[in-house]
Amino acid sequence: MQKLFFPAVLILALLPGCTKKIDKDEPLRNPEFVRIYAEAALLKQDPDSLRARQRIDSLLLAHDMDSTKLAEEIAYLREKPQRWKKFYQQVVRILDTKRKEARKRRQAERDSSAAGKK
């Protein structure tokens, strides 16, 4: 009986922290950062890592973002896992939209190329 008492007390002590309500509707502090991050993720796909780094630096500069501001945004997101989740969901949504747009452009190019050959 005593063997079960201490684990039960420990579980009961930890339970309130685990069941704390997470604010799923908490807005992101900087919605523009989502778009910047998504664009940087696309630029990072460049096989030339130096060119990718230069383009990402230019992107950050164009949005008045430096390493300090970047670190602040990441620190803010790290404070709560729910923020990261919401952030990444939005990034994935942007990347998915861009992927679909690129696919449509490629298909339109193929269609116009095929029509020109007829």
Backbone as a printed PyTorch tensor [residue, N CA C, xyz], in Angstrom:
tensor([[[  0.8180,  -1.1960,   0.0000],
         [  0.0000,   0.0000,   0.0000],
         [  0.8590,   1.2570,   0.0000]],

        [[  1.9160,   1.2290,   0.8050],
         [  2.7850,   2.3910,   0.9010],
         [  3.5320,   2.6240,  -0.4140]],

        [[  3.7920,   1.5470,  -1.1610],
         [  4.4760,   1.6720,  -2.4420],
         [  3.6310,   2.4660,  -3.4440]],

        [[  2.3420,   2.3830,  -3.3420],
         [  1.4590,   3.1010,  -4.2510],
         [  1.1770,   4.5220,  -3.7890]],

        [[  1.3600,   4.7940,  -2.5210],
         [  1.0230,   6.0970,  -1.9640],
         [  1.8880,   7.2110,  -2.5590]],

        [[  3.1970,   7.0350,  -2.5650],
         [  4.0880,   8.0960,  -3.0310],
         [  3.9290,   8.3850,  -4.5280]],

        [[  3.8470,   7.3550,  -5.3800],
         [  3.5980,   7.6630,  -6.7950],
         [  2.2460,   8.3460,  -7.0140]],

        [[  1.2440,   7.9480,  -6.2460],
         [ -0.0760,   8.5650,  -6.3900],
         [ -0.0280,  10.0350,  -5.9960]],

        [[  0.6760,  10.3490,  -4.9170],
         [  0.8070,  11.7400,  -4.4700],
         [  1.5670,  12.5490,  -5.5210]],

        [[  2.6140,  11.9550,  -6.0710],
         [  3.4020,  12.6360,  -7.0950],
         [  2.5560,  12.9330,  -8.3330]],

        [[  1.7750,  11.9650,  -8.7510],
         [  0.9070,  12.1590,  -9.9190],
         [ -0.1200,  13.2520,  -9.6470]],

        [[ -0.7120,  13.2300,  -8.4630],
         [ -1.7000,  14.2530,  -8.1160],
         [ -1.0650,  15.6350,  -8.0300]],

        [[  0.1790,  15.7020,  -7.5930],
         [  0.8650,  16.9890,  -7.4970],
         [  1.1810,  17.5490,  -8.8840]],

        [[  1.4810,  16.6780,  -9.8290],
         [  1.8370,  17.1220, -11.1750],
         [  0.6270,  17.3590, -12.0650]],

        [[ -0.4760,  16.7470, -11.7440],
         [ -1.6680,  16.8120, -12.5790],
         [ -2.1580,  18.2320, -12.8600]],

        [[ -2.2470,  19.1260, -11.8760],
         [ -2.7430,  20.4720, -12.1940],
         [ -1.8900,  21.1920, -13.2330]],

        [[ -0.5810,  21.0080, -13.1970],
         [  0.2850,  21.6420, -14.1870],
         [  0.0720,  21.0860, -15.5740]],

        [[ -0.2310,  19.8170, -15.6560],
         [ -0.4350,  19.1740, -16.9560],
         [ -1.7850,  19.5170, -17.5640]],

        [[ -2.7360,  19.8430, -16.7250],
         [ -4.0760,  20.1090, -17.2400],
         [ -4.3600,  21.5960, -17.3660]],

        [[ -3.3510,  22.4270, -17.1480],
         [ -3.5490,  23.8680, -17.2610],
         [ -4.0410,  24.1960, -18.6710]],

        [[ -5.0250,  25.0660, -18.7550],
         [ -5.6000,  25.4270, -20.0470],
         [ -4.5640,  26.1680, -20.8920]],

        [[ -4.4250,  25.7280, -22.1270],
         [ -3.5340,  26.3910, -23.0670],
         [ -4.3810,  27.3040, -23.9370]],

        [[ -3.9540,  28.5500, -24.0560],
         [ -4.6870,  29.5120, -24.8680],
         [ -4.3520,  29.2890, -26.3380]],

        [[ -5.2190,  28.5590, -27.0260],
         [ -4.9650,  28.2220, -28.4250],
         [ -5.1780,  29.4200, -29.3420]],

        [[ -5.9050,  30.4150, -28.8760],
         [ -6.1990,  31.5670, -29.7100],
         [ -5.2340,  32.7210, -29.4790]],

        [[ -4.1610,  32.4700, -28.7520],
         [ -3.1900,  33.5260, -28.5010],
         [ -2.5760,  33.9640, -29.8290]],

        [[ -2.6490,  35.2500, -30.1330],
         [ -2.1030,  35.6980, -31.4160],
         [ -0.5780,  35.6720, -31.4130]],

        [[ -0.0160,  35.4900, -32.5850],
         [  1.4310,  35.5830, -32.7060],
         [  1.8170,  37.0550, -32.6170]],

        [[  2.9290,  37.2980, -31.9880],
         [  3.3670,  38.6750, -31.7590],
         [  3.7010,  39.3790, -33.0740]],

        [[  4.2820,  38.6580, -34.0120],
         [  4.7130,  39.2570, -35.2690],
         [  4.3030,  38.3560, -36.4350]],

        [[  3.0830,  38.5320, -36.9470],
         [  2.6200,  37.6790, -38.0450],
         [  3.5110,  37.7710, -39.2850]],

        [[  4.1670,  38.9060, -39.4780],
         [  5.0740,  39.0660, -40.6220],
         [  6.2340,  38.0800, -40.5340]],

        [[  6.6300,  37.7300, -39.3160],
         [  7.7360,  36.7970, -39.1220],
         [  7.4050,  35.4250, -39.7150]],

        [[  6.1460,  35.0540, -39.7070],
         [  5.7230,  33.7760, -40.3000],
         [  6.0590,  33.7750, -41.7890]],

        [[  5.7200,  34.8630, -42.4810],
         [  5.9910,  34.9600, -43.9210],
         [  7.4950,  35.0150, -44.1980]],

        [[  8.2220,  35.7440, -43.3570],
         [  9.6780,  35.8350, -43.5210],
         [ 10.3000,  34.4520, -43.3510]],

        [[  9.8720,  33.7360, -42.3380],
         [ 10.4120,  32.4050, -42.0550],
         [ 10.1060,  31.4420, -43.2090]],

        [[  8.8810,  31.5110, -43.7190],
         [  8.4960,  30.6320, -44.8300],
         [  9.3440,  30.9370, -46.0660]],

        [[  9.5410,  32.2070, -46.3540],
         [ 10.3590,  32.5950, -47.5020],
         [ 11.8070,  32.1510, -47.3090]],

        [[ 12.3170,  32.2990, -46.0920],
         [ 13.6870,  31.8580, -45.7960],
         [ 13.8130,  30.3430, -45.9710]],

        [[ 12.7820,  29.6170, -45.5920],
         [ 12.8010,  28.1610, -45.7600],
         [ 12.8960,  27.7910, -47.2380]],

        [[ 12.2030,  28.5430, -48.0860],
         [ 12.2910,  28.2950, -49.5280],
         [ 13.6820,  28.6390, -50.0610]],

        [[ 14.2160,  29.7670, -49.6150],
         [ 15.5460,  30.1820, -50.0690],
         [ 16.6220,  29.1940, -49.6370]],

        [[ 16.4190,  28.5900, -48.4950],
         [ 17.4020,  27.6470, -47.9600],
         [ 17.5100,  26.3900, -48.8250]],

        [[ 16.5530,  26.1630, -49.6990],
         [ 16.5690,  24.9910, -50.5710],
         [ 17.6030,  25.1050, -51.6850]],

        [[ 18.1510,  26.2970, -51.8810],
         [ 19.1660,  26.5030, -52.9180],
         [ 20.3690,  25.6110, -52.6310]],

        [[ 20.8000,  24.8160, -53.6070],
         [ 21.9500,  23.9340, -53.3700],
         [ 23.2440,  24.6980, -53.0880]],

        [[ 23.3260,  25.9440, -53.5420],
         [ 24.4950,  26.7790, -53.2650],
         [ 24.2760,  27.4470, -51.9070]],

        [[ 24.8830,  26.8960, -50.8680],
         [ 24.6210,  27.3750, -49.5070],
         [ 25.0490,  28.8240, -49.3010]],

        [[ 26.1020,  29.2620, -49.9670],
         [ 26.5450,  30.6510, -49.8310],
         [ 25.5130,  31.5940, -50.4350]],

        [[ 25.0260,  31.2480, -51.6280],
         [ 24.0020,  32.0770, -52.2660],
         [ 22.7220,  32.0770, -51.4250]],

        [[ 22.3610,  30.9230, -50.8780],
         [ 21.1730,  30.8380, -50.0250],
         [ 21.3310,  31.7520, -48.8140]],

        [[ 22.4940,  31.7170, -48.1840],
         [ 22.7460,  32.5540, -47.0000],
         [ 22.6510,  34.0360, -47.3570]],

        [[ 23.2050,  34.4150, -48.5150],
         [ 23.1520,  35.8130, -48.9470],
         [ 21.7100,  36.2500, -49.2130]],

        [[ 20.9380,  35.3840, -49.8270],
         [ 19.5340,  35.7180, -50.1120],
         [ 18.7160,  35.8230, -48.8260]],

        [[ 18.9870,  34.9420, -47.8860],
         [ 18.2810,  35.0000, -46.6020],
         [ 18.6590,  36.2750, -45.8610]],

        [[ 19.9400,  36.6200, -45.8740],
         [ 20.3770,  37.8700, -45.2400],
         [ 19.6950,  39.0710, -45.8820]],

        [[ 19.5820,  39.0590, -47.2150],
         [ 18.9000,  40.1500, -47.9240],
         [ 17.4240,  40.2100, -47.5490]],

        [[ 16.8050,  39.0510, -47.4360],
         [ 15.4000,  38.9820, -47.0280],
         [ 15.2140,  39.5910, -45.6420]],

        [[ 16.0620,  39.1900, -44.7130],
         [ 15.9670,  39.7180, -43.3490],
         [ 16.1880,  41.2240, -43.3380]],

        [[ 17.1700,  41.6870, -44.0850],
         [ 17.4700,  43.1110, -44.1570],
         [ 16.2900,  43.8850, -44.7420]],

        [[ 15.6750,  43.3360, -45.7790],
         [ 14.5240,  43.9890, -46.4110],
         [ 13.3560,  44.1450, -45.4430]],

        [[ 13.2980,  43.2800, -44.4490],
         [ 12.2160,  43.3400, -43.4610],
         [ 12.6940,  43.9060, -42.1280]],

        [[ 13.8300,  44.5980, -42.1790],
         [ 14.4000,  45.2270, -40.9840],
         [ 14.5590,  44.2220, -39.8450]],

        [[ 15.0380,  43.0420, -40.1900],
         [ 15.2140,  41.9630, -39.2130],
         [ 16.7050,  41.6550, -39.1310]],

        [[ 17.2610,  41.7280, -37.9240],
         [ 18.6590,  41.3530, -37.7330],
         [ 18.7140,  40.1520, -36.7950]],

        [[ 19.9190,  39.7000, -36.4770],
         [ 20.0510,  38.4930, -35.6520],
         [ 19.4510,  38.6810, -34.2620]],

        [[ 19.5020,  39.8980, -33.7330],
         [ 18.9190,  40.1610, -32.4100],
         [ 17.4020,  40.0250, -32.4560]],

        [[ 16.7850,  40.6490, -33.4480],
         [ 15.3230,  40.5610, -33.5800],
         [ 14.8900,  39.1280, -33.8670]],

        [[ 15.6860,  38.4390, -34.6620],
         [ 15.4050,  37.0410, -34.9680],
         [ 15.4300,  36.2070, -33.6910]],

        [[ 16.4470,  36.4140, -32.8660],
         [ 16.5670,  35.6850, -31.5960],
         [ 15.4110,  36.0200, -30.6600]],

        [[ 14.9680,  37.2800, -30.6650],
         [ 13.8360,  37.6870, -29.8190],
         [ 12.5550,  36.9770, -30.2440]],

        [[ 12.3230,  36.9000, -31.5490],
         [ 11.1230,  36.2150, -32.0450],
         [ 11.1470,  34.7380, -31.6670]],

        [[ 12.2950,  34.1150, -31.8220],
         [ 12.4160,  32.6930, -31.4880],
         [ 12.2400,  32.4770, -29.9940]],

        [[ 12.8120,  33.3680, -29.1760],
         [ 12.6580,  33.2560, -27.7190],
         [ 11.1860,  33.3930, -27.3310]],

        [[ 10.4880,  34.3200, -27.9760],
         [  9.0620,  34.5090, -27.6980],
         [  8.2780,  33.2380, -28.0280]],

        [[  8.5780,  32.6280, -29.1680],
         [  7.8820,  31.4040, -29.5600],
         [  8.2070,  30.2500, -28.6210]],

        [[  9.4330,  30.1940, -28.1410],
         [  9.8550,  29.1000, -27.2620],
         [  9.2030,  29.1550, -25.8830]],

        [[  8.7060,  30.3150, -25.4970],
         [  8.1020,  30.4400, -24.1660],
         [  6.9300,  29.4870, -23.9810]],

        [[  6.2060,  29.2340, -25.0560],
         [  5.0340,  28.3560, -24.9790],
         [  5.0070,  27.4460, -26.2010]],

        [[  4.9480,  26.1350, -25.9850],
         [  4.9160,  25.2050, -27.1250],
         [  3.7470,  25.4630, -28.0770]],

        [[  2.6440,  25.9520, -27.5460],
         [  1.4780,  26.2070, -28.3940],
         [  1.7860,  27.2920, -29.4250]],

        [[  2.6370,  28.2470, -29.0500],
         [  3.0280,  29.2860, -30.0080],
         [  3.7920,  28.6730, -31.1760]],

        [[  4.7270,  27.7680, -30.8490],
         [  5.4930,  27.1010, -31.9100],
         [  4.5570,  26.3480, -32.8370]],

        [[  3.6140,  25.6440, -32.2540],
         [  2.6790,  24.8520, -33.0550],
         [  1.9010,  25.7510, -34.0140]],

        [[  1.3520,  26.8240, -33.4780],
         [  0.5790,  27.7480, -34.3010],
         [  1.4650,  28.3710, -35.3810]],

        [[  2.6690,  28.7430, -34.9990],
         [  3.6340,  29.3310, -35.9240],
         [  3.9180,  28.3770, -37.0850]],

        [[  4.2750,  27.1380, -36.7640],
         [  4.6120,  26.1710, -37.8060],
         [  3.4140,  25.7960, -38.6630]],

        [[  2.2310,  25.7700, -38.0770],
         [  1.0400,  25.4930, -38.8780],
         [  0.8610,  26.5700, -39.9440]],

        [[  1.0910,  27.8200, -39.5600],
         [  0.9640,  28.9150, -40.5150],
         [  2.0670,  28.8720, -41.5690]],

        [[  3.2870,  28.5340, -41.1510],
         [  4.3950,  28.4070, -42.1030],
         [  4.0750,  27.3100, -43.1200]],

        [[  3.6140,  26.1690, -42.6350],
         [  3.2770,  25.0560, -43.5310],
         [  2.1660,  25.4650, -44.4930]],

        [[  1.1880,  26.2040, -44.0040],
         [  0.0910,  26.6660, -44.8610],
         [  0.6310,  27.5570, -45.9930]],

        [[  1.5310,  28.4700, -45.6510],
         [  2.1250,  29.3580, -46.6630],
         [  2.9200,  28.5470, -47.6830]],

        [[  3.7540,  27.6250, -47.1880],
         [  4.5740,  26.8120, -48.0900],
         [  3.7090,  25.9350, -48.9890]],

        [[  2.6250,  25.4070, -48.4410],
         [  1.7200,  24.5750, -49.2290],
         [  1.0610,  25.4010, -50.3370]],

        [[  0.6540,  26.6230, -50.0070],
         [  0.0540,  27.5150, -51.0020],
         [  1.0550,  27.8260, -52.1110]],

        [[  2.2910,  28.1220, -51.7280],
         [  3.3280,  28.4210, -52.7220],
         [  3.6130,  27.2030, -53.6040]],

        [[  3.5940,  26.0180, -53.0110],
         [  3.8210,  24.7930, -53.7730],
         [  2.7130,  24.5970, -54.8070]],

        [[  1.4680,  24.8200, -54.3930],
         [  0.3390,  24.6750, -55.3180],
         [  0.4120,  25.7040, -56.4430]],

        [[  0.7990,  26.9380, -56.1010],
         [  0.9320,  27.9760, -57.1260],
         [  2.0220,  27.6110, -58.1290]],

        [[  3.1450,  27.1050, -57.6340],
         [  4.2490,  26.7090, -58.5200],
         [  3.8190,  25.5630, -59.4290]],

        [[  3.0730,  24.6340, -58.8860],
         [  2.5880,  23.5000, -59.6810],
         [  1.6650,  23.9910, -60.7990]],

        [[  0.7840,  24.9540, -60.4780],
         [ -0.1230,  25.5040, -61.4930],
         [  0.6580,  26.2350, -62.5830]],

        [[  1.6990,  26.9970, -62.1780],
         [  2.5170,  27.7090, -63.1630],
         [  3.2320,  26.7350, -64.1000]],

        [[  3.7960,  25.6780, -63.5180],
         [  4.4900,  24.6820, -64.3450],
         [  3.5240,  24.0190, -65.3240]],

        [[  2.3220,  23.7120, -64.8500],
         [  1.3250,  23.0870, -65.7210],
         [  0.9190,  24.0450, -66.8350]],

        [[  0.7410,  25.3240, -66.5030],
         [  0.3730,  26.3140, -67.5170],
         [  1.4900,  26.4630, -68.5470]],

        [[  2.7430,  26.4250, -68.0950],
         [  3.8800,  26.5060, -69.0200],
         [  3.9110,  25.2930, -69.9470]],

        [[  3.6570,  24.1180, -69.3980],
         [  3.6290,  22.9030, -70.2220],
         [  2.4990,  22.9690, -71.2370]],

        [[  1.3330,  23.4530, -70.7730],
         [  0.1830,  23.5470, -71.6690],
         [  0.4570,  24.5260, -72.8120]],

        [[  1.0530,  25.6720, -72.4940],
         [  1.3320,  26.6590, -73.5460],
         [  2.4390,  26.1630, -74.4700]],

        [[  3.3920,  25.4300, -73.9250],
         [  4.4630,  24.8560, -74.7450],
         [  3.8980,  23.7960, -75.6870]],

        [[  3.0070,  22.9790, -75.1830],
         [  2.3820,  21.9330, -76.0020],
         [  1.4900,  22.5570, -77.0700]],

        [[  0.7960,  23.6410, -76.7390],
         [ -0.0760,  24.3120, -77.7010],
         [  0.7530,  24.9730, -78.7980]],

        [[  1.9390,  25.4580, -78.4610],
         [  2.8120,  26.0960, -79.4390],
         [  3.4040,  25.1120, -80.4200]],

        [[  3.5170,  23.8580, -80.0400],
         [  4.0890,  22.8260, -80.9100],
         [  3.0790,  22.3120, -81.9200]],

        [[  1.7970,  22.5740, -81.7010],
         [  0.7480,  22.0600, -82.5980],
         [  0.6390,  22.8740, -83.8400]]])
